[in-house]
Amino acid sequence: DALKLPFGDNTFNAATMGYGLRNVVSIPDAFTEIKRVLQPGAKAAILDFHKPSDERVANFQRLYLDNLVVPAATLAGMKEEYEYIMPSLEAFPTGPEQEMMAIEAGFTSATHHELA
């Protein structure tokens, strides 16, 4: 549970999360919990899908997920595991909103990088 990590305060010198931030009940609470277990000055890196700021990229992402990823997952018997991605992206905070949440959780800086 990313909101109740079983570690003491200031335990780690780094933290990573891959494709998990969209799946927590409370993103601000997840940032707070990650910050809690990090040593002072430690960094966190989070990789996840994002809402593209470029509408053309957003349209491609939607097309790709709806017409390639979900149908392929359906054929592989994993429809449920993938069909939630697009709806979860629609509710996901933007990069700048995530940066603000990280700062509010106690991180001294936060930077969002769009990879596409």
C-alpha positions as CSV (number, residue, x, y, z in Angstrom):
1,D,0.0,0.0,0.0
2,A,1.7,3.2,-1.2
3,L,-0.2,5.2,1.4
4,K,1.1,3.2,4.3
5,L,4.6,2.1,3.6
6,P,6.0,-0.3,6.2
7,F,9.2,1.6,6.7
8,G,10.4,4.2,9.2
9,D,10.9,7.9,8.5
10,N,14.0,8.9,6.6
11,T,14.9,5.3,5.5
12,F,15.7,5.5,1.8
13,N,18.1,7.6,-0.3
14,A,15.8,7.3,-3.3
15,A,12.3,6.2,-4.3
16,T,10.8,5.1,-7.6
17,M,7.3,4.3,-8.8
18,G,6.4,2.9,-12.2
19,Y,2.8,3.2,-13.4
20,G,1.4,3.3,-9.9
21,L,0.6,6.9,-9.2
22,R,-2.7,6.8,-11.2
23,N,-3.7,3.8,-9.1
24,V,-3.5,5.2,-5.6
25,V,-6.6,6.4,-3.8
26,S,-5.0,9.8,-3.0
27,I,-2.1,11.2,-5.0
28,P,-1.3,13.9,-2.5
29,D,-1.2,11.3,0.3
30,A,1.1,9.1,-1.8
31,F,3.5,12.0,-2.3
32,T,3.4,12.7,1.5
33,E,4.2,9.0,2.2
34,I,7.0,8.8,-0.3
35,K,8.5,12.0,1.2
36,R,8.2,10.6,4.7
37,V,10.4,7.5,4.0
38,L,13.0,9.5,2.1
39,Q,16.2,10.8,3.8
40,P,16.6,14.6,3.6
41,G,17.7,15.6,0.1
42,A,16.8,12.2,-1.4
43,K,15.0,12.1,-4.7
44,A,11.9,10.4,-6.0
45,A,11.3,9.4,-9.7
46,I,7.8,8.5,-10.9
47,L,7.1,7.1,-14.3
48,D,3.5,7.0,-15.5
49,F,1.3,7.9,-18.4
50,H,0.3,11.5,-18.6
51,K,-2.2,13.9,-20.2
52,P,-0.3,15.2,-23.2
53,S,-0.5,19.0,-23.4
54,D,-0.4,18.8,-27.2
55,E,-3.8,17.9,-28.4
56,R,-2.4,16.0,-31.4
57,V,-0.4,13.8,-29.1
58,A,-3.4,13.4,-26.8
59,N,-5.5,12.3,-29.8
60,F,-2.8,9.8,-30.9
61,Q,-2.6,8.4,-27.3
62,R,-6.4,7.9,-27.2
63,L,-6.4,6.3,-30.7
64,Y,-3.4,4.0,-29.7
65,L,-4.9,2.9,-26.5
66,D,-8.5,2.4,-27.8
67,N,-7.6,0.8,-31.1
68,L,-4.4,-1.1,-30.5
69,V,-3.6,-1.7,-26.8
70,V,-7.1,-2.6,-25.5
71,P,-8.0,-4.8,-28.4
72,A,-4.6,-6.6,-28.2
73,A,-5.1,-7.0,-24.4
74,T,-8.6,-8.3,-25.0
75,L,-7.3,-11.0,-27.4
76,A,-4.7,-11.9,-24.7
77,G,-7.5,-12.2,-22.1
78,M,-6.4,-9.1,-20.2
79,K,-9.0,-6.6,-21.2
80,E,-9.7,-5.4,-17.6
81,E,-6.1,-4.8,-16.9
82,Y,-5.9,-2.3,-19.8
83,E,-9.3,-0.8,-20.5
84,Y,-9.1,1.4,-17.4
85,I,-6.0,3.3,-18.6
86,M,-7.8,5.9,-20.7
87,P,-10.5,6.7,-18.1
88,S,-7.7,6.9,-15.5
89,L,-5.8,9.3,-17.6
90,E,-8.8,11.6,-17.9
91,A,-8.9,11.9,-14.1
92,F,-5.1,12.1,-13.7
93,P,-3.7,15.5,-12.6
94,T,-1.6,17.3,-15.2
95,G,2.2,17.5,-14.8
96,P,2.1,21.0,-13.2
97,E,-0.7,19.8,-10.8
98,Q,1.5,16.9,-9.8
99,E,4.5,19.2,-9.3
100,M,2.3,21.3,-7.0
101,M,1.2,18.3,-5.0
102,A,4.8,17.1,-4.6
103,I,5.8,20.6,-3.3
104,E,2.8,20.6,-0.9
105,A,3.9,17.2,0.4
106,G,7.3,18.7,1.4
107,F,9.5,18.1,-1.6
108,T,11.7,21.2,-2.2
109,S,11.4,20.9,-6.0
110,A,9.4,18.9,-8.5
111,T,9.8,18.6,-12.3
112,H,7.5,16.9,-14.8
113,H,8.9,15.8,-18.1
114,E,6.6,14.8,-21.0
115,L,8.3,11.9,-22.9
116,A,5.9,12.2,-25.8
